Amino acid sequence: MRISKEIIERIEGEANLELEWEEGRVCDARVKFVNFRGIETILEGRHPMDALVISPRVCGICSHSHANAAVLALESCYESARFALKCTPKAELIRQIILNAEKIQNHLKWFGLSIVPELSKADKQNAPILGDTKALWSKMHEAYTLSLRMGAIFSGQWPHGSFVIPGGVCVDPMGSDILQASGALGGVQKIVESVLLGERLEDALGWNNLSDILKSDGFLSKIVQVLSQEKWANLGQSHDQFIVLGIENGKGALKSMKTRLVNVNPDYVSESLAHTFFEANGYTYSKSAQYKKRYYETGPLARMMISKNSLIRDLHRRFKDGLINRIIARMFECVYLIHETKELLSKIDLTQPSFVPPPIPIEQLESRGVGIVEAARGSLMHQVSIKGGKIDKYDIITPTVWNLGNGTKNAPSVIQKALIGTKSVEEADMIFRGFDVCSVCTTQ
């Protein structure tokens, strides 16, 4: 038996989840993305700097991640051509602050719009634990708005801010801008503390195990209780393999095989056109990404596992790479992002230049470059080739291509492995949402 469910609510774009059943359980699954825009093709033949304006239009949620990946790819072209190009610490701090703001707002929005409503439906069928979720979303929306405001102070607008340029950023903030951003971040922190954590941020940073969450008085504790009540905590276990290609963590590109860390070389990342409309018998516009021909999960859980976070490692011992760990890792990453961003704001030296001109105009290069950042949903890679003053080829590998690409029955992808064995459409839907689907990033 085969069941197909169209999923268009509360995700970025549209997707179709097709499930094959055998004896009451999912034995195979396909994720279909049937819309296509072709941003990569649009960029071919255009001026290299156009990538900074067009590629952020890939997505209305993680547009600044695309802008950062694009500028790093262009800067990499200079490095490949052996031209020295260096950003000031001020410019690098501003780029990272904007990325952090984007991650925070994305995490909060995903939690409030994709996860809580689904858990609330199940919760009402038992002894209700969650309470007034409408009030929760009101506070989440306030925090989400404040995080956008913080980022827009530096990016000029959200989404699609054109704030980066090879050699730095296009903004030269004043002391008042730093104060406004700090105030907005402080507002986000208060809401996260009072609503999600039920404790001070500094205390939550010391959580080491599941019991620390359950002893708290925040909404995160209630989520754990509902997942346990519904017996959903172990849902969605996949290959238990993680990858982080961005280097914002200061540790370089790494993969985790369960808990063992290994360095990785992004040159071994590949995309497959199998199962796509670009080949015979294809059914999706989504490619699939692999590292050395193996599937890895990317995203907040991957980052927390690779950073050896003690809380997430404790959850991993209990639930492996299950649904509960994806939810807690993503929300708990907010705690670290808030803490880190406070430090980044305090380090900005306003006397430094925001932009250092490149040694030659970019259209004079004959070169290739790669830009990688850690977007909210995971590792994002932009690859560009410049010839004759134009973009010869542009390729974007998004987090959803890693997590929601399609393999085969014998070699299932991350999402397929997570869905196999599921007993209901509701469970499958919850697992699917746990990865935070982004159709528009996937099909560009």
C-alpha positions in Angstrom: 0.0 0.0 0.0 1.2 3.5 -0.8 0.0 6.7 0.8 0.9 10.1 -0.5 0.5 13.3 1.7 1.0 16.8 0.4 2.6 19.0 3.1 2.2 22.7 2.5 1.4 24.1 5.9 4.0 25.9 8.0 7.0 25.0 5.8 9.0 27.1 3.4 7.5 26.0 0.1 5.7 22.7 -0.7 6.6 19.1 -0.5 4.9 15.7 -1.0 5.6 12.8 1.3 5.0 9.4 -0.2 4.9 6.4 2.1 5.0 2.7 1.2 3.5 0.3 3.8 4.0 -3.3 4.7 2.2 -5.0 7.6 1.2 -1.7 9.1 4.6 -0.1 9.0 6.5 2.2 6.6 8.9 0.1 4.5 10.0 2.8 2.1 9.5 6.6 1.6 9.9 9.3 -1.0 10.1 13.0 -0.6 9.0 14.8 -3.7 9.7 18.5 -4.4 7.8 19.3 -7.6 8.4 23.0 -8.1 11.6 24.4 -9.6 13.0 27.9 -10.0 16.6 27.4 -11.1 18.5 30.1 -9.3 21.8 28.4 -10.2 20.9 28.5 -13.9 19.8 32.2 -13.6 23.2 33.1 -12.3 25.1 31.6 -15.1 26.4 34.3 -17.5 25.9 37.1 -15.1 28.4 39.4 -13.4 29.9 37.7 -10.3 28.7 40.4 -8.0 25.1 39.6 -9.0 25.4 36.4 -6.9 25.3 38.7 -3.8 21.9 40.0 -4.8 20.3 37.0 -6.5 21.3 34.1 -4.3 19.7 35.5 -1.1 16.4 35.3 -3.0 16.7 31.6 -2.8 14.9 31.7 0.5 12.9 34.1 2.6 14.0 32.5 5.9 17.8 31.9 5.5 18.5 34.6 2.9 21.4 36.0 4.9 23.0 32.6 5.1 23.0 32.5 1.3 24.4 36.0 1.1 27.3 35.0 3.4 28.0 31.8 1.5 28.0 33.7 -1.8 30.5 36.3 -0.6 32.7 33.6 0.9 32.7 31.8 -2.5 33.7 35.0 -4.3 36.4 35.7 -1.8 37.6 32.2 -2.3 38.0 33.0 -6.0 40.6 35.6 -5.0 42.4 33.2 -2.8 42.4 30.5 -5.5 44.0 33.1 -7.8 46.5 33.8 -5.1 45.4 37.4 -4.5 45.5 38.4 -0.8 42.1 39.5 0.4 41.4 39.9 4.1 38.3 41.1 6.1 38.8 43.1 9.3 37.7 41.5 12.6 34.9 44.1 12.6 33.5 42.9 9.3 33.7 39.2 10.3 32.0 39.9 13.6 29.1 41.7 11.8 28.7 38.8 9.4 28.5 36.3 12.2 26.1 38.4 14.3 23.7 38.6 11.3 24.0 34.8 10.8 23.3 34.2 14.5 20.3 36.5 14.4 18.9 34.5 11.5 19.4 31.2 13.2 17.7 32.4 16.4 14.6 33.7 14.5 14.5 30.5 12.4 14.7 28.2 15.4 12.0 30.1 17.3 9.6 30.2 14.2 10.1 26.5 13.4 9.4 25.6 17.1 6.3 27.8 17.3 4.8 27.0 13.9 5.9 23.5 13.0 6.5 21.6 16.2 4.2 23.0 18.9 0.9 22.8 16.9 1.5 19.1 16.1 2.4 18.2 19.6 -0.6 20.2 20.9 -3.0 18.1 18.8 -1.7 14.9 20.3 -1.5 16.4 23.8 -5.2 17.3 23.9 -6.1 13.6 23.4 -4.5 12.8 26.8 -4.1 14.6 30.0 -3.1 18.0 28.7 0.4 19.1 29.6 1.2 22.0 27.2 -1.6 24.4 28.3 -2.2 27.6 26.3 -0.1 27.3 23.2 -1.6 30.4 21.7 0.0 32.4 24.5 3.3 30.6 23.9 3.2 31.6 20.2 2.5 35.2 21.1 5.7 35.3 23.1 7.7 33.3 20.5 6.5 35.8 17.8 7.8 38.7 20.0 11.2 37.1 20.4 11.3 36.2 16.7 10.6 39.8 15.8 13.2 41.1 18.1 15.9 38.8 16.7 15.0 40.0 13.2 15.3 43.6 14.3 18.7 42.9 15.8 19.9 41.4 12.5 18.4 44.2 10.4 20.3 46.8 12.3 23.4 45.5 10.5 21.9 44.0 7.3 19.7 47.0 6.4 16.6 44.8 6.0 15.3 41.3 6.4 14.9 39.2 4.4 17.3 39.6 1.4 19.6 42.2 2.9 22.6 43.0 0.6 25.1 43.7 3.4 28.1 41.8 2.2 30.8 42.5 -0.4 34.2 40.8 -1.1 36.5 42.4 1.5 33.9 43.1 4.2 30.4 44.5 4.7 28.4 47.4 3.5 27.5 48.7 6.9 29.5 51.0 9.2 27.6 50.9 12.5 27.7 53.5 15.3 27.7 53.0 19.0 23.9 53.5 19.1 23.5 50.6 16.7 25.4 48.3 19.0 23.2 49.5 21.9 20.0 48.9 19.9 21.1 45.4 18.9 22.1 44.6 22.4 18.7 45.7 23.6 16.9 43.6 21.1 19.0 40.6 22.0 18.3 41.2 25.7 14.6 41.1 24.9 15.0 37.7 23.1 16.9 36.4 26.1 14.2 37.4 28.6 11.5 35.6 26.6 13.6 32.5 26.1 14.4 32.4 29.8 10.8 33.0 31.1 9.0 30.9 28.5 11.2 28.1 27.2 13.7 27.5 29.9 12.1 28.6 33.1 15.6 29.5 34.3 18.3 32.1 33.8 20.2 31.6 30.6 23.5 31.3 32.5 22.0 28.4 34.6 20.6 26.6 31.5 24.1 26.7 30.0 25.1 24.3 32.8 22.5 21.7 32.0 24.1 18.3 31.5 21.4 15.8 31.3 17.7 15.1 30.7 16.8 15.5 34.4 18.1 19.1 34.3 15.4 19.9 31.7 12.7 18.0 33.5 13.5 19.9 36.8 13.0 23.2 35.1 9.7 25.1 34.8 9.8 26.0 31.1 8.0 25.0 28.0 10.9 22.8 26.9 10.3 20.5 29.9 6.6 20.2 28.9 7.7 19.3 25.3 9.9 16.4 26.7 6.9 15.2 28.8 4.5 15.2 25.8 7.0 13.4 23.6 7.5 10.7 26.3 3.7 10.5 26.8 3.1 9.9 23.1 6.0 7.5 22.9 7.5 9.7 20.2 10.9 10.4 21.8 12.6 7.5 19.9 10.9 8.3 16.6 12.9 9.2 13.6 16.2 7.4 14.4 18.4 7.5 11.2 22.0 6.7 10.4 23.3 8.4 13.5 26.0 10.1 11.3 26.4 13.9 11.4 28.4 16.4 9.4 29.3 20.1 9.9 31.1 21.8 7.1 31.1 25.4 8.3 34.0 26.5 10.5 32.2 29.0 12.8 32.8 26.6 15.7 36.5 27.1 15.2 37.1 23.4 14.9 37.0 23.1 11.1 34.9 20.7 9.1 34.0 17.5 10.9 31.8 14.5 10.8 30.6 12.4 13.7 30.0 8.6 13.4 27.8 8.3 16.5 30.2 10.0 18.9 33.5 9.6 17.1 34.8 12.8 15.4 36.7 12.8 12.2 38.0 15.7 10.1 36.4 16.0 6.7 37.5 17.6 3.4 34.6 19.5 1.6 36.1 18.4 -1.7 34.6 15.0 -1.2 31.0 16.4 -1.0 29.0 15.3 -4.0 25.5 15.7 -5.3 23.5 13.1 -7.1 20.8 13.6 -9.7 19.3 10.1 -9.1 15.5 10.2 -8.8 15.3 13.7 -10.1 13.4 15.0 -13.1 16.7 15.6 -14.7 17.0 11.8 -15.3 14.7 9.1 -16.6 11.9 8.0 -14.2 12.6 10.9 -11.9 10.0 12.1 -9.4 11.6 15.2 -7.6 13.6 18.3 -8.3 15.6 17.7 -5.1 19.1 16.4 -5.6 20.8 14.4 -2.7 24.1 15.3 -1.1 26.6 12.8 0.3 30.1 12.8 1.7 32.3 10.0 0.2 29.0 8.4 -1.1 27.5 8.2 2.4 24.5 10.0 3.9 25.0 12.4 6.8 22.6 14.5 8.8 23.3 18.2 9.1 21.8 20.9 11.2 21.6 21.9 14.9 21.8 18.3 16.2 24.9 17.7 14.1 26.5 20.9 15.4 25.7 20.1 19.1 27.0 16.5 18.7 30.2 17.7 17.1 30.7 20.4 19.7 30.4 17.6 22.3 27.6 19.4 24.2 27.0 17.4 27.4 23.2 17.8 27.4 22.8 16.6 23.8 25.3 13.8 24.3 23.2 12.6 27.3 20.1 12.7 25.2 21.9 10.9 22.5 22.8 8.0 24.8 19.1 7.7 25.5 17.4 8.4 22.2 20.3 8.4 19.6 19.4 10.6 16.7 15.7 10.5 17.4 13.0 13.2 17.1 13.4 14.4 20.7 17.1 15.1 20.2 16.5 17.1 17.1 13.9 19.3 18.9 16.0 19.9 22.0 19.2 20.4 20.1 17.6 23.1 18.0 16.0 25.0 20.8 19.1 24.6 23.0 21.3 26.0 20.3 19.3 29.2 20.8 20.7 29.4 24.3 24.2 29.2 23.0 23.6 31.6 20.1 22.2 34.3 22.5 25.2 33.9 24.8 27.7 34.0 21.9 26.1 36.9 20.2 26.3 39.0 23.4 30.0 38.4 23.3 30.3 39.2 19.6 28.5 42.5 20.0 30.9 43.5 22.8 33.9 42.8 20.6 33.1 45.1 17.7 35.8 47.8 17.3 34.1 50.7 15.6 37.4 52.3 14.7 38.2 49.5 12.2 37.1 49.7 8.6 34.1 47.7 7.5 35.5 47.1 4.0 39.0 46.6 2.6 39.0 46.9 -1.3 40.1 43.7 -3.2 43.4 44.0 -5.0 41.7 43.8 -8.5 38.1 43.9 -9.8 36.5 40.5 -9.5 35.6 40.4 -13.2 39.3 40.1 -14.0 39.6 36.8 -12.2 39.6 33.4 -13.9 39.0 31.3 -10.9 36.9 29.0 -8.8 35.7 29.4 -5.2 33.7 27.7 -2.4 31.8 29.4 0.4 30.4 27.4 3.3 28.4 28.6 6.3 26.3 26.9 9.0 22.8 28.0 8.2 19.9 27.4 10.6 19.0 24.1 9.0 22.7 23.0 8.6 25.7 23.2 6.3 25.2 25.4 3.2 27.7 25.4 0.3 28.0 27.8 -2.6 30.4 26.9 -5.5 31.2 29.4 -8.2 33.4 29.4 -11.4 34.3 32.7 -13.0 35.4 33.0 -16.6 35.6 35.9 -19.0 34.3 38.3 -16.3 31.1 36.3 -15.9 29.8 33.4 -13.7 30.5 30.3 -15.7 28.9 27.9 -13.3 27.1 28.2 -9.9 26.1 25.4 -7.6 24.3 25.5 -4.3 24.1 22.5 -1.9 21.6 23.2 0.8 21.0 21.5 4.2 17.6 20.1 3.0 19.4 18.3 0.2 21.5 16.6 2.8 18.6 15.7 5.1 15.7 15.1 2.7 17.3 13.8 -0.5 16.2 10.4 -1.7 18.2 7.2 -1.7 17.1 3.6 -2.3 15.6 0.8 -0.3 19.0 -0.7 0.1 20.8 2.6 0.7 18.2 4.9 2.2 18.9 8.6 2.8 18.7 10.3 6.2 14.9 11.0 6.0 14.1 7.6 4.5 16.0 5.8 7.2 14.2 7.9 9.8 10.8 7.1 8.4 11.2 3.3 7.9 9.4 1.4 10.6 6.9 4.3 11.4 3.4 3.1 12.3 1.2 6.0 11.3 1.0 9.0 9.0 0.9 11.3 12.0 4.2 9.9 13.2 5.8 10.2 9.8 4.5 13.8 9.5 6.1 14.7 12.9 9.4 13.1 11.9 9.4 15.0 8.6 8.7 18.4 10.3 11.5 17.6 12.8 14.1 18.2 10.0 12.6 21.7 9.2 11.8 21.3 5.6 12.8 24.1 3.1 11.5 23.4 -0.4 12.6 26.6 -1.9 16.2 26.2 -0.8 16.1 22.6 -2.1 14.9 23.4 -5.6 16.2 27.0 -5.7 
